[in-house]
Structures are given as structure tokens and as C-alpha cells.
Amino acid sequence: MTLVKLTNLLLFVLVLGGCGSSATTGPPAETPGDVQLSIVSFEGIQEHIARNRGRVVVMDAWSTSCPPCIKEFHNLVELHKKYGPDKVACISLSFDYEGIGTPQEQQDRVLKFLRGERATFDNLMSNEESDVLYRKFKLAAVPAVFVYDRTGQLRKRFDNEQAKSKAEAFTYEQVGQLVAELLDEEPGGDKP
């Protein structure tokens, strides 16, 4: 083999090896502050809630196609910052998958929004279409916020199903008040 052929072969291997290594390593390693989105089943959502026993859980059900959801989402981020993940587990649950195509096809749009909000907590999207998810949660529409106590029991679902006007809609102030009350309770659910 001539020196030119050997050099070309070596160069080819280096270029190919360099391209191959980035293509086969997968996504970059998670770094602190990264925003991630997991696509899970309804059972996976329940498991996320259950694995946070010992903390108050606030799960915000939302969609990028819901203007009130988008407007109020920053409140979940603020709750996360205020209490930290040791006391309050914040979970966002996107209802963006409507059964057209695959959930993965919605992922970029949802992640773009979450990254813009710096939502560094658990972000979930169901692998089941939103109509199925609405039925399983017995929910008419988003936005909705589910608050679970430290034993994993649902204490309150905030939604606007009974609201007849904007003035009757739930607020994150009400969510925050309930979270503060639950944090004041003894771990067994009783006030000190």
C-alpha cells in the first residue's frame, strides 16, 4: 500500500470514526438544569406521583394549545423554586398528544416551551391521546392542577369545570395556599 493510499485510508477512518462516534453516543449527558420530557403511559404518570411520597406533589395538566395554561405555567416553576424538590415535587403533564401521528412528533414543540420556562422538574407527556387521558382523569379540560399530600393522597383538584366566569376560575394563589397547609401537616396528614 502506498503512503498516499495509507494516508487517505487513515483520514477516511478518522472522519468516519468521528462522525460515527457522535451518531452512536445518543443524546448528550444530562446536566444540572436540563429540561427533559418523558413520554409515559397513564400508569407511568401514577408511578411518578407515587415515587414522590413523602413530599407534597403538585401536578399541572396543561397543553401548548391552551392559552390559560401557557399564561399560568410560570406559577408551577415558581412553586418549584420557592419550596425546592425536597419539599414539593412539581410535575407538568402535557396533554399535547391528540392522537394524530405519534407523541414523539409533539415532543419538540412541548420541549421548546418547557425550556423557555426553565421547567427543570419532571415533565411528562402521555403516550395515550388526550381524549383518553381526559376520561382517565375524569377531567373536562385543561388547565387543571392536582395536589397530593405527602402520603400520596389526592387532596384537591383545581379545575374550572364549575366556573361560570373568569372571576370563578381557580388561581395558583389557591394552589399555593393548599401546598403551604399540606407542608404544615405532620407526615401522617395531621396538623402539628
C-alpha positions in Angstrom: 0.0 0.0 0.0 1.4 3.4 -0.9 1.9 6.1 1.5 -0.8 8.2 -0.2 -3.3 5.4 -0.1 -2.5 4.7 3.6 -2.9 8.4 4.4 -6.2 8.6 2.6 -7.4 5.4 4.3 -6.3 6.8 7.7 -8.0 10.1 7.0 -11.2 8.3 5.9 -11.2 6.2 9.1 -10.7 9.3 11.3 -13.5 11.2 9.6 -15.8 8.2 9.6 -14.9 7.4 13.2 -15.5 11.0 14.2 -18.9 11.0 12.6 -19.8 7.6 13.9 -18.9 8.4 17.5 -21.3 11.4 17.7 -24.1 9.5 15.9 -23.8 6.5 18.2 -23.4 8.1 21.6 -27.0 9.2 21.7 -28.2 12.4 23.4 -25.8 14.4 25.5 -25.5 13.5 29.1 -28.0 15.2 31.3 -26.5 18.3 33.0 -28.0 20.1 36.0 -30.7 22.5 34.9 -31.6 20.4 31.8 -35.2 20.3 30.9 -36.3 16.8 29.9 -39.7 15.4 28.7 -40.7 11.8 29.3 -43.4 10.1 27.3 -45.2 7.7 29.6 -48.4 5.7 30.0 -51.2 6.6 32.4 -49.7 4.0 34.7 -46.3 5.8 34.4 -47.9 9.1 35.4 -49.3 7.3 38.5 -45.9 5.9 39.2 -44.3 9.3 39.1 -46.8 10.6 41.6 -46.3 7.5 43.9 -42.5 7.7 43.8 -42.7 11.2 45.4 -44.4 10.0 48.6 -43.0 12.0 51.5 -43.3 15.2 49.6 -46.3 17.3 48.5 -46.9 16.7 44.8 -48.3 19.4 42.5 -49.1 18.1 39.0 -50.1 20.7 36.4 -52.1 19.3 33.5 -51.7 21.6 30.5 -51.3 22.0 26.7 -49.4 24.3 24.4 -52.7 24.9 22.6 -54.3 26.2 25.8 -53.7 30.0 26.3 -54.6 30.0 30.0 -52.3 27.0 30.6 -49.4 28.9 28.9 -50.2 32.1 30.8 -50.2 30.4 34.2 -47.4 27.8 33.8 -44.8 30.1 35.3 -46.5 29.6 38.6 -45.5 25.9 38.7 -41.9 26.9 38.0 -42.1 29.5 40.9 -43.6 26.9 43.3 -40.6 24.6 42.4 -38.2 27.4 43.1 -39.9 28.5 46.3 -40.0 25.1 48.0 -37.4 23.1 46.2 -37.6 19.4 45.2 -37.0 18.2 48.8 -40.4 19.5 50.0 -42.6 19.8 46.9 -42.4 17.6 43.8 -43.6 19.6 40.8 -44.8 17.6 37.7 -46.0 19.0 34.5 -48.3 16.8 32.4 -48.7 17.8 28.8 -52.0 17.0 27.0 -50.4 17.9 23.6 -50.7 14.4 22.1 -54.1 14.4 20.5 -53.8 11.0 18.7 -52.6 12.3 15.4 -49.2 10.9 14.5 -47.1 9.9 17.5 -46.4 11.5 20.8 -42.8 11.9 19.7 -43.9 14.2 16.9 -45.3 16.6 19.6 -42.1 16.4 21.7 -40.1 19.3 20.1 -42.9 21.8 20.5 -43.6 20.9 24.1 -39.8 20.8 24.9 -39.3 24.3 23.3 -42.0 25.7 25.6 -40.7 23.9 28.7 -37.1 25.0 28.1 -38.3 28.6 27.6 -40.0 28.3 31.1 -36.9 26.6 32.6 -39.1 23.8 33.9 -36.4 21.7 35.5 -38.7 19.3 37.3 -40.5 16.2 36.0 -42.2 16.9 32.7 -44.4 14.2 31.3 -46.5 13.7 28.2 -48.9 10.8 27.8 -48.4 8.2 25.1 -52.2 8.0 25.0 -54.2 10.5 23.1 -55.6 13.4 25.2 -59.3 12.3 25.0 -58.4 9.0 26.6 -56.3 10.9 29.3 -59.2 13.3 30.0 -61.5 10.3 30.6 -59.0 8.5 32.9 -58.5 11.7 35.0 -62.3 12.4 34.8 -61.4 15.8 33.6 -63.3 18.0 31.0 -60.4 20.3 30.1 -57.1 21.7 31.0 -55.8 23.7 32.8 -56.1 21.6 35.9 -53.8 21.2 38.9 -53.7 18.1 41.1 -52.3 18.5 44.6 -51.3 15.3 46.6 -50.3 15.2 50.2 -47.2 13.5 51.5 -48.9 10.2 51.8 -49.8 10.3 48.1 -53.5 11.0 48.6 -55.1 13.5 46.2 -56.2 16.4 48.4 -57.7 18.6 45.7 -58.0 19.0 42.0 -58.2 22.6 40.9 -60.0 23.0 37.6 -62.5 25.3 36.0 -65.4 22.8 35.3 -67.8 24.6 37.7 -66.5 28.2 36.9 -69.2 30.3 35.2 -66.9 33.3 34.7 -63.3 34.3 34.7 -63.7 35.5 38.3 -64.7 32.0 39.4 -61.6 30.3 37.8 -59.0 28.8 40.2 -55.8 30.6 40.8 -52.3 29.5 41.6 -52.6 31.5 44.8 -55.2 29.0 45.9 -52.8 26.1 44.9 -50.0 27.8 46.9 -52.2 28.1 50.0 -53.0 24.4 49.9 -49.4 23.5 49.4 -48.4 25.6 52.4 -51.1 24.0 54.5 -50.0 20.5 53.5 -46.4 21.3 54.3 -47.5 22.4 57.8 -49.2 19.0 58.4 -47.4 16.2 60.1 -46.3 13.5 57.6 -49.3 11.4 58.6 -51.7 14.1 57.5 -52.4 15.7 60.8 -51.7 19.3 61.8 -49.0 19.7 64.4 
